[in-house]
Amino acid sequence: MFPTTGARSRYLALALASRKLIDSLLLFVETSQQDPQLAAALAQFTRSVEITRAGSNLFAAAPGQPSFSHYEQVLILREAMESLRENDRDVVASLSGVLDEASDIKKRKDSANKAIEFFYALENRALNNYNQQIGAREN
């Protein structure tokens, strides 16, 4: 059975969103300037991670849910979270720590670096699955 274009596009969308967040987080770490869209994007990913942890809806995004709650995206989020859980890292705490303006800048940058690791793992897993889907189609 061939993978659907929809599945491939969801893997690619997740990889591209992860890359955009990595770039915004790197800018924050290097310059202490926060991209205006960073807060909204991190909040959306935090909601996706929380939904993934709760184990709700593995098959499609319901109205009002974050856009990264499709089956393929949830699987990739779970894989990335599991890989970081082995290193005893709380992804939601790292994502929230970046946005905590009451915290000092060093702690926020440390949280940003941890979030970068998460998004890098997420991006790589999504691209790997995307490439596997393309390869399966060619065979």
ChimeraX attribute file (.defattr): number of C-alpha atoms within 10 A of each C-alpha:
attribute: neighborCount
match mode: 1-to-1
recipient: residues
	/A:1	5
	/A:2	10
	/A:3	14
	/A:4	11
	/A:5	11
	/A:6	10
	/A:7	17
	/A:8	19
	/A:9	12
	/A:10	20
	/A:11	25
	/A:12	20
	/A:13	19
	/A:14	24
	/A:15	24
	/A:16	15
	/A:17	17
	/A:18	23
	/A:19	18
	/A:20	15
	/A:21	22
	/A:22	22
	/A:23	15
	/A:24	20
	/A:25	26
	/A:26	18
	/A:27	14
	/A:28	20
	/A:29	21
	/A:30	9
	/A:31	9
	/A:32	14
	/A:33	12
	/A:34	16
	/A:35	14
	/A:36	9
	/A:37	10
	/A:38	19
	/A:39	15
	/A:40	12
	/A:41	16
	/A:42	19
	/A:43	16
	/A:44	16
	/A:45	23
	/A:46	19
	/A:47	18
	/A:48	21
	/A:49	21
	/A:50	14
	/A:51	18
	/A:52	21
	/A:53	13
	/A:54	9
	/A:55	11
	/A:56	11
	/A:57	15
	/A:58	15
	/A:59	12
	/A:60	15
	/A:61	14
	/A:62	11
	/A:63	7
	/A:64	6
	/A:65	15
	/A:66	17
	/A:67	18
	/A:68	24
	/A:69	25
	/A:70	20
	/A:71	16
	/A:72	20
	/A:73	26
	/A:74	23
	/A:75	16
	/A:76	21
	/A:77	26
	/A:78	16
	/A:79	15
	/A:80	22
	/A:81	22
	/A:82	13
	/A:83	14
	/A:84	17
	/A:85	12
	/A:86	8
	/A:87	9
	/A:88	9
	/A:89	16
	/A:90	14
	/A:91	22
	/A:92	17
	/A:93	13
	/A:94	22
	/A:95	23
	/A:96	17
	/A:97	20
	/A:98	26
	/A:99	19
	/A:100	13
	/A:101	9
	/A:102	8
	/A:103	11
	/A:104	9
	/A:105	15
	/A:106	11
	/A:107	14
	/A:108	23
	/A:109	21
	/A:110	15
	/A:111	23
	/A:112	24
	/A:113	20
	/A:114	21
	/A:115	26
	/A:116	23
	/A:117	16
	/A:118	23
	/A:119	25
	/A:120	18
	/A:121	21
	/A:122	26
	/A:123	25
	/A:124	17
	/A:125	20
	/A:126	27
	/A:127	19
	/A:128	15
	/A:129	18
	/A:130	21
	/A:131	15
	/A:132	14
	/A:133	18
	/A:134	16
	/A:135	11
	/A:136	12
	/A:137	13
	/A:138	8
	/A:139	6
